[in-house]
Amino acid sequence: MIRTSQVHHCRACGSTHIVKNGRNRSGSQQYQCRACGASKVLLPKRRYSEERKAEVLRAYQERSSLRGLSRTFGITRKTITQWLKKTPEPDDQHQPITDTQEPCICLIATDAPLKFKWGMSRLLQPWLGL
């Protein structure tokens, strides 16, 4: 019987001096590198390809709901939401046309009420109707 051994390397520094170091929240085996001290999973779970992400985001742009996308593509709503937060907005080139002496007034339209996180704005929000 022929036995083969596989030598694992640290993903941070490439050293072969690694030891088991418990499990992470999802249950994957963690390893700690003795050389650099990094504690990581040796073989992380495969992520979605960029093509798959683009396909899901295109479907979202066509006004599909998050639940519908989740059912259709088999991807959790949380993952899709994270992708949406990370994708940059299309560059809207704001170039107002005004006379040289006239000041520019820019208005922003929102599709939901503003929610302030802290400070005096949050206290005044209910009375101002923002």
Secondary structure, DSSP 4 states (H G I P E B T S, - for coil): ----------TTT--S-EEEEEE-TTSPEEEEETTT--EEESSPPPPPPHHHHHHHHHHHHTT--HHHHHHHHT--HHHHHHHHHHSPPP---------SSSPP------SS-----SHHHHHHHHHHT-
